[in-house]
Amino acid sequence: MQYLARFIEDGDGFIVTFPGVPEAMTHGATRAAARNNAAEALELALLGAYYARDLPLPAAGKRPQEGGSFEWIGVPPAAIAKMAFIDAFRAVGTTRVALAAKLGKSEGEVRRMLNPTYGSKINTLEAGLRALGRRLVVTVEAA
């Protein structure tokens, strides 16, 4: 899952915005620092602004107006796993209590797993997905 980011040099480094995700904006002293910050800003915006309010994710979009330079920024894998877990939970229609029993965890832990802004570990989300009849698949591509 990737979104188009716009990099604009501003004298102090680079400002990064996402035309398709206006809630995501960041800065970095170098382009590399801005790129790293961009992935985190994208994660925070998608989980905090969209998933936390139960809004549909914005489309990745196409290259917008001129100005700046553009590159695709990937959503961090842990955020993708979190979104997949929340989506699977909603689709299956089970309760937090029932899922907790299936996982051998407390209902409070399942509640935290379903909290978009709580930093769940990817192996915990993988176990949750498995309990919901889903499988987490990770691939590696050339950078």
Residue frames relative to the residue before (quaternion, step in Angstrom):
aa qw qx qy qz dx dy dz
M 1.0000 0.0000 0.0000 0.0000 0.00 0.00 0.00
Q 0.0555 0.8104 -0.5747 0.0995 3.54 -0.62 1.17
Y 0.1569 -0.7601 0.6240 0.0905 3.52 -1.25 0.59
L 0.4990 -0.6570 0.4841 0.2917 3.54 -1.12 0.73
A 0.1293 -0.7894 0.5989 0.0383 3.56 -0.85 1.07
R 0.2676 -0.7448 0.5948 0.1411 3.52 -1.14 0.75
F 0.1579 -0.7849 0.5971 0.0496 3.59 -0.75 1.12
I 0.0065 -0.7857 0.6178 -0.0322 3.55 -0.79 1.06
E 0.3491 -0.7247 0.5560 0.2092 3.56 -0.76 1.08
D 0.0906 -0.8474 0.5231 0.0068 3.58 -0.79 1.03
G 0.6652 -0.4998 0.3141 0.4572 3.62 1.17 0.29
D 0.7443 0.2980 -0.1798 0.5699 3.58 1.13 -0.68
G 0.7567 -0.2304 0.1756 0.5860 3.57 1.25 0.02
F 0.6275 -0.5197 0.4198 0.4000 3.53 -1.00 -0.90
I 0.2445 -0.7138 0.6385 0.1517 3.53 -1.08 0.85
V 0.1241 -0.7868 0.6023 0.0531 3.56 -0.96 0.89
T 0.0101 0.7669 -0.6411 0.0272 3.53 -0.93 0.99
F 0.2908 -0.7233 0.5994 0.1816 3.53 -1.30 0.38
P 0.3924 -0.7488 0.4782 0.2379 3.62 -0.38 1.16
G 0.7287 0.4256 -0.2447 0.4775 3.60 1.02 -0.72
V 0.7466 0.2606 -0.1569 0.5916 3.58 1.28 -0.29
P 0.1551 -0.8483 0.4973 0.0949 3.61 0.33 1.20
E 0.5923 0.5820 -0.3642 0.4216 3.61 1.19 -0.40
A 0.6779 0.4717 -0.2816 0.4885 3.60 1.21 -0.41
M 0.2357 0.7359 -0.6042 0.1945 3.53 -0.67 1.16
T 0.0776 0.7960 -0.5956 0.0751 3.57 -1.05 0.77
H 0.2896 -0.7319 0.5966 0.1566 3.53 -1.37 -0.04
G 0.0173 0.7853 -0.6185 -0.0216 3.56 -1.25 0.36
A 0.5638 -0.6184 0.4334 0.3345 3.56 -1.10 0.72
T 0.7609 0.1625 -0.1011 0.6200 3.58 1.16 -0.65
R 0.6503 -0.5015 0.3747 0.4303 3.56 -1.23 0.27
A 0.6336 0.5299 -0.3315 0.4559 3.59 1.01 -0.78
A 0.6576 0.4903 -0.3126 0.4790 3.60 0.93 -0.84
A 0.6434 0.5191 -0.3190 0.4634 3.58 0.99 -0.82
R 0.6316 0.5338 -0.3249 0.4589 3.58 1.03 -0.80
N 0.6607 0.4953 -0.3054 0.4742 3.60 0.94 -0.88
N 0.6647 0.4942 -0.2971 0.4749 3.57 0.96 -0.86
A 0.6036 0.5885 -0.3491 0.4091 3.58 1.10 -0.71
A 0.6412 0.5174 -0.3322 0.4592 3.59 0.95 -0.80
E 0.6637 0.4928 -0.3029 0.4743 3.59 0.98 -0.83
A 0.6444 0.5166 -0.3224 0.4625 3.60 0.96 -0.84
L 0.6356 0.5272 -0.3176 0.4661 3.56 1.02 -0.82
E 0.6453 0.5191 -0.3125 0.4653 3.58 0.94 -0.90
L 0.6776 0.4971 -0.2939 0.4554 3.58 0.82 -0.98
A 0.6649 0.5021 -0.3067 0.4601 3.58 0.96 -0.82
L 0.6904 0.4816 -0.2982 0.4501 3.59 0.82 -0.94
L 0.7226 0.4206 -0.2566 0.4850 3.58 0.86 -0.90
G 0.7388 0.4441 -0.2381 0.4475 3.58 0.88 -0.94
A 0.7644 0.3685 -0.2057 0.4874 3.58 0.89 -0.86
Y 0.7646 0.3641 -0.2054 0.4906 3.59 0.95 -0.77
Y 0.7417 0.3999 -0.2445 0.4797 3.60 0.61 -1.07
A 0.6446 0.5301 -0.3361 0.4365 3.61 0.93 -0.78
R 0.7441 0.3483 -0.2067 0.5313 3.59 1.15 -0.59
D 0.4440 -0.7249 0.4235 0.3131 3.57 1.33 0.24
L 0.3784 0.7042 -0.4995 0.3337 3.57 0.98 0.93
P 0.5386 -0.6078 0.4522 0.3689 3.61 -1.09 0.54
L 0.5398 -0.6198 0.4605 0.3353 3.55 -1.12 0.68
P 0.4852 -0.6449 0.4923 0.3261 3.57 -1.06 0.65
A 0.5509 -0.5859 0.4760 0.3559 3.55 -1.22 0.52
A 0.6077 -0.5800 0.4026 0.3636 3.56 -1.14 0.64
G 0.3273 -0.7985 0.4567 0.2160 3.58 1.12 -0.55
K 0.4176 -0.6675 0.5602 0.2576 3.48 -1.41 0.04
R 0.7073 -0.4348 0.3256 0.4524 3.56 -1.29 0.17
P 0.2895 -0.7854 0.5237 0.1584 3.59 -0.65 1.11
Q 0.8330 -0.1840 0.1579 0.4974 3.53 -1.24 -0.54
E 0.6380 -0.5352 0.4028 0.3798 3.54 -1.33 0.30
G 0.5919 0.5768 -0.4394 0.3520 3.54 -1.33 0.24
G 0.7907 0.1879 -0.1785 0.5547 3.55 -0.75 1.03
S 0.3776 -0.6719 0.5622 0.2999 3.51 -1.29 -0.14
F 0.3048 -0.7839 0.5279 0.1178 3.53 -1.09 0.72
E 0.1064 0.7601 -0.6404 0.0270 3.52 -1.25 0.52
W 0.5112 -0.6383 0.4873 0.3062 3.51 -1.24 0.55
I 0.1304 -0.7698 0.6228 0.0505 3.55 -0.98 0.93
G 0.3372 -0.7620 0.5241 0.1759 3.53 -0.81 1.05
V 0.4719 -0.6201 0.5459 0.3079 3.53 -1.19 0.67
P 0.5215 -0.6549 0.4364 0.3297 3.63 -0.81 0.90
P 0.6101 -0.6091 0.3689 0.3473 3.60 -0.99 0.84
A 0.6387 0.5245 -0.3445 0.4453 3.63 0.96 -0.74
A 0.6413 0.5103 -0.3224 0.4737 3.59 1.07 -0.69
I 0.6281 0.5185 -0.3345 0.4741 3.58 1.03 -0.74
A 0.6419 0.5139 -0.3187 0.4715 3.59 0.99 -0.82
K 0.6378 0.5259 -0.3236 0.4605 3.61 0.99 -0.82
M 0.6725 0.4893 -0.2956 0.4701 3.58 0.90 -0.93
A 0.6426 0.5190 -0.3207 0.4635 3.59 1.00 -0.82
F 0.6433 0.5194 -0.3219 0.4613 3.59 0.99 -0.81
I 0.6632 0.4939 -0.3084 0.4702 3.59 0.88 -0.91
D 0.6503 0.5153 -0.3111 0.4635 3.59 0.94 -0.88
A 0.6638 0.5006 -0.3053 0.4643 3.58 0.93 -0.91
F 0.6344 0.5288 -0.3340 0.4543 3.59 0.93 -0.84
R 0.6730 0.4920 -0.2955 0.4666 3.57 0.90 -0.91
A 0.6797 0.5062 -0.2915 0.4437 3.59 0.97 -0.87
V 0.6749 0.5044 -0.3009 0.4467 3.59 0.96 -0.84
G 0.3021 -0.8004 0.4742 0.2080 3.57 1.07 -0.67
T 0.4116 0.6890 -0.4926 0.3364 3.58 1.13 0.53
T 0.4947 -0.6292 0.4937 0.3399 3.57 -1.27 0.01
R 0.6315 -0.5144 0.4087 0.4118 3.56 -1.26 0.32
V 0.6396 0.5333 -0.3247 0.4484 3.59 0.99 -0.83
A 0.6707 0.4900 -0.3004 0.4688 3.59 0.92 -0.89
L 0.6586 0.4919 -0.3151 0.4743 3.59 0.95 -0.80
A 0.6206 0.5421 -0.3376 0.4550 3.59 1.00 -0.79
A 0.6518 0.5076 -0.3137 0.4680 3.59 0.93 -0.86
K 0.6561 0.5160 -0.3048 0.4586 3.57 0.98 -0.84
L 0.7213 0.4231 -0.2309 0.4973 3.58 1.09 -0.76
G 0.3964 -0.7092 0.4862 0.3217 3.59 1.21 -0.35
K 0.5447 0.5878 -0.3954 0.4489 3.56 1.14 0.71
S 0.5790 -0.5589 0.4445 0.3934 3.56 -1.28 0.12
E 0.6188 -0.5308 0.4219 0.3967 3.55 -1.25 0.41
G 0.6086 0.5678 -0.3443 0.4343 3.59 1.08 -0.67
E 0.6498 0.5014 -0.3247 0.4700 3.58 1.01 -0.73
V 0.6364 0.5022 -0.3281 0.4848 3.59 1.01 -0.76
R 0.6117 0.5420 -0.3463 0.4606 3.60 1.03 -0.73
R 0.6587 0.4879 -0.3092 0.4821 3.61 0.98 -0.81
M 0.6227 0.5377 -0.3423 0.4538 3.60 1.02 -0.75
L 0.7078 0.4478 -0.2472 0.4872 3.58 1.10 -0.73
N 0.5360 0.5993 -0.4110 0.4297 3.59 1.27 -0.13
P 0.4253 -0.7468 0.4439 0.2535 3.63 -0.44 1.16
T 0.7503 0.4021 -0.2291 0.4722 3.60 1.01 -0.66
Y 0.5359 0.5955 -0.4238 0.4227 3.61 1.24 0.07
G 0.4230 -0.7463 0.4687 0.2110 3.58 -0.84 1.00
S 0.0459 -0.8173 0.5741 -0.0185 3.58 0.31 1.23
K 0.4663 -0.6516 0.5186 0.2985 3.55 -1.13 0.67
I 0.5886 -0.6211 0.3910 0.3389 3.52 -1.05 0.81
N 0.6431 0.5125 -0.3462 0.4515 3.63 1.00 -0.66
T 0.6079 0.5315 -0.3498 0.4750 3.61 1.13 -0.57
L 0.6635 0.4914 -0.2979 0.4791 3.57 0.98 -0.85
E 0.6113 0.5473 -0.3433 0.4571 3.57 1.07 -0.73
A 0.6535 0.4968 -0.3110 0.4789 3.59 0.95 -0.85
G 0.6421 0.5225 -0.3159 0.4635 3.58 1.02 -0.79
L 0.6457 0.5126 -0.3136 0.4712 3.55 0.98 -0.83
R 0.6343 0.5302 -0.3233 0.4605 3.57 0.98 -0.85
A 0.6621 0.5067 -0.2975 0.4652 3.57 0.99 -0.87
L 0.6962 0.4365 -0.2590 0.5076 3.57 1.22 -0.48
G 0.5826 -0.6209 0.3558 0.3853 3.57 1.26 0.24
R 0.5841 0.5481 -0.3777 0.4644 3.55 1.19 0.54
R 0.2366 -0.7513 0.5983 0.1471 3.56 -1.26 0.39
L 0.3271 -0.7263 0.5752 0.1862 3.54 -0.91 1.00
V 0.0697 -0.7883 0.6114 0.0011 3.57 -0.81 1.06
V 0.1175 -0.7870 0.6049 0.0308 3.56 -0.84 1.04
T 0.0707 -0.7822 0.6175 0.0438 3.56 -0.98 0.83
V 0.2601 -0.7359 0.6050 0.1575 3.52 -1.26 0.48
E 0.0880 -0.7902 0.6064 0.0130 3.54 -0.94 0.98
A 0.5980 -0.5273 0.4458 0.4070 3.55 -1.23 0.31
A 0.4486 -0.7043 0.4829 0.2638 3.57 -0.98 0.83
